[in-house]
């Protein structure tokens, strides 16, 4: 049977067990006239169809395709704006956690030895004037304000071959990506469960003692980029690895990778680790490009080889490529649908949930047997084609 929006809705309600969430997503409207279930599902199926603007969703639900979409009522874009501004984020966050927990329970990651969580921040929507508490001023070289943008941190499952967004944490003026990253970890990791993931992978700005301690207190290992913010360790690594030939060379795909690996570097003054392990890799790509990077970790060498650690470090790019790049190019992550702080957060969470649902449906649920999985655009085309197909009469 070909995939359709109504079959996707059944998958979300039954296989992912989100029927209760779809019916009651945390609606805070005092006297709702349009059911929250219709407004929420219209947003989710709009994400999958890549019609994420409120005007586009309005056009869909006011068209003859509404019944095929599984949306139970017509409404306008102002109804979506009011609904998202009044909807609590906690149920959608819980739905995201529930989905990725069920994915693991259903062995969606069974081919992976380690499950990682990547934390990173990005911008998501600019405007000319400040209109909500999340608007952050953008300044030029002379420190003059040239506009405002919005920032968020995304937490994503990585390292499994299936990149799934898990949570979103915004940060406004006076806040930081670093603080938001700690908040999202402290909230999401206990919700996912102590044994859900094995490690957290982050860029260099998170390589501070407080952040590394936060990860350790949550029961996870950490893999962090080593940059100039830790000058003593960086100098010690260069002094040891610089004059030496690589310890090992291996092939990853079409790339040749040389590595240096040592687990006895001294920690800096505020870090409570007994020693620090550092991996340096030099990646030679077929086009002649050479990439050199250093990473620090508390994974012991007896548990994770240099090759495996290289792959864990590389999993950080999934949050960039399958998280931010996909989210902005295909799912409207940068688009401001309704300029209200609560609405912005809920829409970002719905983007994350829509991406996670689409990937589980396309890459796991539909990929049963020997046939290859649908490419993302092929699934969108099948959904769009199904909107014009006649539906059986509703005899209820």
Secondary structure by P-SEA (a helix, b strand, c coil): ccccaaaaaaaaaccccccccccccccccccccccaaaaaaaaaaaaaaccccaaaaaaaaaccccccccccccccaaaaaaaaaaccaaaaaaaaaaaaaaaaaacccccccbbbbbbbccccccccccccccbbbbbccccccccccccbbbbbbccccbbbbcbbbbbcccccaaaaaaaaaaccccccccccccbbbbccccccaaaaaaaaaacbbbbbbbcccaaaaaaaaaaaccccccccccccccbbbbbcccccccccccccccbbbbbbbbbbccccbbbbbccccccccccccaaaaaaaaacccccccccaaaaaacccccccccccaaaaaaaaaaaaaaaaaaaaaacccccccccccccaaaaaaaaaaacccccccccc
